[in-house]
Amino acid sequence: MKLDRVTLAITGASGVQYGLRLLECLVAADIQVLVLISRAAQVVIATETELKMPGATAEQEQFLTDLYSAKDGQIRVFGREQWMSPVASGSGAPSAMVVCPCSTGSLSAIACGASNNLIERAADVALKERRQLILVPREAPYSEIHLEHMLKLTRMGAVVIPASPGFYNKPASVEDMIDFVVARILNQLGVEQTLMPRWGDDLIR
């Protein structure tokens, strides 16, 4: 079945470039993206990028739509307590959710089923409905607490993809390193991508 909708949560870890690049690629693949941006993520976006992200969700939605030349309605942004949004219920949520980057605070809350905001609730829905949940943590080093949460979530069926770029593709820029991680996420989602060739593709063509 072709993926047509994805929930993308961007939380307050360093590495918002991964989440924004993933959003760009999903839009280019003609997938509707339901976007959740934490307050901490807005601070990180202002710190790590040149983007001037608005504070209100409606303005964020228009900003991202314009930034990535998305179709009308292709990007929907929901606030932290917008409980009537589709992602808050198993009957309306997409079949896949990605938290990218995933802060260790979000990792902890998701592992414990806290559901104190819409990001945590959306992840809880993905887990309870046995849907695809991909978490992209970016921290160094990982404490025992972080590792226990990742193990717990993996046992629940989530996929953990640390934001750890490889170097066998000989990256020539920061953008290449970002694309390495984003390509791995897209592969997990089953979305065709040309950011990075799959391992061994040159041997079977």
Secondary structure as GFF3:
##gff-version 3
##sequence-region A 1 205
A	DSSP	beta_strand	5	10	.	.	.	ID=ss1
A	DSSP	alpha_helix	16	28	.	.	.	ID=ss2
A	DSSP	beta_strand	32	37	.	.	.	ID=ss3
A	DSSP	alpha_helix	39	48	.	.	.	ID=ss4
A	DSSP	alpha_helix	57	67	.	.	.	ID=ss5
A	DSSP	beta_strand	75	78	.	.	.	ID=ss6
A	DSSP	three_ten_helix	86	88	.	.	.	ID=ss7
A	DSSP	beta_strand	96	102	.	.	.	ID=ss8
A	DSSP	alpha_helix	104	112	.	.	.	ID=ss9
A	DSSP	alpha_helix	118	128	.	.	.	ID=ss10
A	DSSP	beta_strand	132	137	.	.	.	ID=ss11
A	DSSP	alpha_helix	144	156	.	.	.	ID=ss12
A	DSSP	beta_strand	159	160	.	.	.	ID=ss13
A	DSSP	alpha_helix	174	189	.	.	.	ID=ss14
A	DSSP	alpha_helix	201	204	.	.	.	ID=ss15
###
